[in-house]
Amino acid sequence: MSPADEAEDPGKALERTTLAWTRSGLSLAAIGALILRAAALSHLTFLSYVVGTLLVIAAVLLWAQGSRPYRTREAWQRDRTLLPDASTLRIVAVITFAVAVYALVLTIVIVIE
């Protein structure tokens, strides 16, 4: 995107960022729902229910954190301090890695049964 395009509507970057956080939240919620479904259909342990529920809750929190700058865009355009900080991104990365490992283990357990 050229600087001229960005100058026409500086809110586009904020909208793209908010949409990216929304997609991430939806993906996390879908994975949580799939884990809950797999737990119910395969009679897996209580841990699967806990992980699935925590993922759905984390998805809602992720969406809320990511959409906060868009909901308060006037303040964001003034000081630009409302973007998620590095610790939020680290938490998302750790959760994503943990979910991937758990999903892999869950898949192996279901296939073995």
Secondary structure by P-SEA (a helix, b strand, c coil): ccaaaaaaccaaaaaaaaaaaaaaaaaaaaaaaaaaaaaaaacccaaaaaaaaaaaaaaaaaaaaaaccccaaaaaaacccccccaaaaaaaaaaaaaaaaaaaaaaaaaaac
